[in-house]
Amino acid sequence: MNRKPVAVLGFGKTGQAVLEFLLAKEPRPSLILFNDGEISDKDRQEHFIRRGVRFLTGAGQFSELAHCRLIIMSPGFDGRNPRFDVLRRGGAEVISEIEYAFRQVKARIIAVSGSNGKSTTVSLIQHLLVASGRKSHLAGNIGVPFIAEIAAIADDSLVVLELSSFQLEETVRFRPRVAVLLNITPDHMDRYDSMLDYMTAKFKLFENQKRSDCMVLNADDPLLRDCGKMGRGKAYWFSSSRAQARGAYIKSHDLILNLGKAEEAISLRDNPLRGIHNLENSMAAALACREVGLTAAEIEAGWTGFRGLPHRMEEVGKVGL
């Protein structure tokens, strides 16, 4: 057994969830927790120290990670920083929490990214799956670390992940069965040198997909028009402005789906989401759910009961009716 230590970077929700998983997985793991700043939650720190975790705090102690075999990063760390090159040259594998969690499961994954609309879309997908009786788990940037759900994820279930560009950066083998990219607008420019760098991180969503997988893409976003060529999976396009030969579009009060065989109409009358952006989110969610086996009837029935997320656009009343 390789007794070189494993290092977890960051002591937020993600880092602590990774520590809990590793402590449960191995009888006597050799674990290091590194944090650039001092730990504010001393009680939680002491909790892990009692269980054998060694803490390194402050940038000056980063070099002590050189003897680790595996580095699992929280999304706040930037693996492109030159200090990580030293670790890689020393033989350490540097990966994200998303990558590490992916390696622990066999369940099919629906991964959603984009500059806007991610949380609403993953919440709608999860609602539709559960309403239709599917076993599904919601995790990622929505607030629940992927690794925290591993113990509950059966091989025949589904996992719905909201993923930021930060979480995608240090993925290596991560492969979603369905990869949804809603849109791309300038964001996190304090972290990325250019829009190209930001887009490159987002496009890692498709990097390891196979022909049996699929991409769900926004046909109305000019920055995504060449995305269909980036992955090996089949591409479905959604548009709020024009019909799509393979994908989804809006016609009157219906959402029209076509996965390459025949068009199916799904009524939007019971869909509570409002605004063009939410029509796009609904089309993306419907395509993802249809691809993993839901019927058009199940999707239409599933609109009912979904209330959206707090502090988003919602109907508060009617006037003049």
Rosetta blueprint (number, residue, H / E / L):
1 M L
2 N L
3 R L
4 K L
5 P L
6 V E
7 A E
8 V E
9 L E
10 G L
11 F L
12 G L
13 K H
14 T H
15 G H
16 Q H
17 A H
18 V H
19 L H
20 E H
21 F H
22 L H
23 L H
24 A H
25 K H
26 E L
27 P L
28 R L
29 P L
30 S L
31 L E
32 I E
33 L E
34 F E
35 N E
36 D L
37 G L
38 E L
39 I L
40 S L
41 D L
42 K H
43 D H
44 R H
45 Q H
46 E H
47 H H
48 F H
49 I H
50 R L
51 R L
52 G L
53 V L
54 R E
55 F E
56 L E
57 T E
58 G L
59 A H
60 G H
61 Q H
62 F H
63 S H
64 E H
65 L H
66 A H
67 H H
68 C L
69 R L
70 L E
71 I E
72 I E
73 M E
74 S L
75 P L
76 G L
77 F L
78 D L
79 G L
80 R L
81 N L
82 P L
83 R H
84 F H
85 D H
86 V H
87 L H
88 R H
89 R H
90 G L
91 G L
92 A L
93 E E
94 V E
95 I E
96 S E
97 E H
98 I H
99 E H
100 Y H
101 A H
102 F H
103 R L
104 Q L
105 V L
106 K L
107 A L
108 R E
109 I E
110 I E
111 A E
112 V E
113 S E
114 G L
115 S L
116 N L
117 G L
118 K H
119 S H
120 T H
121 T H
122 V H
123 S H
124 L H
125 I H
126 Q H
127 H H
128 L H
129 L H
130 V H
131 A H
132 S L
133 G L
134 R L
135 K L
136 S E
137 H E
138 L E
139 A E
140 G E
141 N L
142 I L
143 G L
144 V L
145 P L
146 F H
147 I H
148 A H
149 E H
150 I H
151 A H
152 A H
153 I L
154 A L
155 D L
156 D L
157 S L
158 L E
159 V E
160 V E
161 L E
162 E E
163 L L
164 S L
165 S H
166 F H
167 Q H
168 L H
169 E H
170 E L
171 T L
172 V L
173 R L
174 F L
175 R L
176 P L
177 R L
178 V E
179 A E
180 V E
181 L E
182 L L
183 N L
184 I L
185 T L
186 P L
187 D L
188 H L
189 M L
190 D L
191 R L
192 Y L
193 D L
194 S L
195 M H
196 L H
197 D H
198 Y H
199 M H
200 T H
201 A H
202 K H
203 F H
204 K H
205 L H
206 F H
207 E L
208 N L
209 Q L
210 K L
211 R L
212 S L
213 D L
214 C E
215 M E
216 V E
217 L E
218 N E
219 A L
220 D L
221 D L
222 P H
223 L H
224 L H
225 R L
226 D L
227 C H
228 G H
229 K H
230 M L
231 G L
232 R L
233 G L
234 K E
235 A E
236 Y E
237 W E
238 F E
239 S E
240 S L
241 S L
242 R L
243 A L
244 Q L
245 A L
246 R L
247 G E
248 A E
249 Y E
250 I E
251 K E
252 S L
253 H L
254 D E
255 L E
256 I E
257 L E
258 N E
259 L L
260 G L
261 K L
262 A L
263 E L
264 E E
265 A E
266 I E
267 S E
268 L L
269 R L
270 D L
271 N L
272 P L
273 L L
274 R L
275 G L
276 I H
277 H H
278 N H
279 L H
280 E H
281 N H
282 S H
283 M H
284 A H
285 A H
286 A H
287 L H
288 A H
289 C H
290 R H
291 E H
292 V L
293 G L
294 L L
295 T L
296 A H
297 A H
298 E H
299 I H
300 E H
301 A H
302 G H
303 W H
304 T L
305 G L
306 F L
307 R L
308 G L
309 L L
310 P L
311 H L
312 R L
313 M L
314 E L
315 E L
316 V L
317 G L
318 K L
319 V L
320 G L
321 L L
